[in-house]
Amino acid sequence: MNKLLIVGTVAFDAIETPFGQTDKILGGAATYISLSASKFGIKSGIVSVVGGDFPKEYFEKLNAKNINTDGIEIIEDGKTFFWKGKYHNDLNTRDTLITDLNVLADFNPVVPEEFKDTDFLMLGNLHPAVQMSVIQQIPVRPKLVVLDTMNFWMDNTLDELMEVIAKIDVITINDEEARQLSGEYSLVKAAQKIQKMGPKYVVIKKGEHGALLFNDGKVFFAPALPLEEVFDPTGAGDTFAGGFIGYIAKSGDISFENMKRAVISGSNLASFCVEKFGTERMENLTYDEIQKRLLQFKLLTQFDIELT
Ligand code: AMP
């Protein structure tokens, strides 16, 4: 069975959408990635940090999904990373109201022995210095290293982020971040420029408008499923990344053809994440539901046309 190591925030989130708001609930990039990847029955573990205020039940929730949390350090007298966001009426855009790094500010990650030979590495959203430290602690290069990041780190730690970007295979970012990183408005040109920075594969997430996969002159598009109800897009990008790397880790196949399926798998899982606030939908999601919706994806995108 392939191993997947996930690095990223484990957080408290406070979310406001046009449909309501939540107090501090379980969130964080690594949380969403791991819940999504756990649907593939692989051996996964998280490297992160939380404060003494982080409830034990949250660890139990992750452990119940077979997610190893030995790599989540607890700083007893510190506070857990906190993020507050407010979505606009279109639900595709949001404002970050608060980012309190707290214990993340001076976190030195330690990769558990058990994951030093990980087959796949998912560098989820957090400080690029932490992402780099994890890369350096793994002696044999994993089969695939995937990075997800966001504008916050481009604004505040660009040089460190560029060093990480030079070392990875796949980057997943949203359209605005791809434009910011490359300085190009056209996503095709942006992807070309980003490939020159290091990653051979660039995945650009476009929220309700799907995702694009670029590699060496090739491009593939996965739609997002048109949903009747979207409550809270928080974590959709991370859930996408978890569905992408989870699919690849399960199959062990890192070809472009398989990455196309992985992008569909990521879109499929993200479509569930947004249906409820926070992690709720991902916690209860069943294998049958995932399979049924994959069929919907097939029906949405397949057509026959005669070329004359
Ligand atoms: P997404 O909606 O996929 O972009 O991810 C939302 C999650 O990212 C939330 O659960 C937040 O806790 C987490 N998050 C927000 N800002 C940051 C940041 N600057 N670094 C790492 N994680 C973050």
Residues whose N, C-alpha, C, O or C-beta is under 5 A from the ligand:
A	BS01	AMP	T9 A11 F12 D13 G27 G28 A29 W83 N125 L126 F152 P233 T234 G235 A236 G237 D238
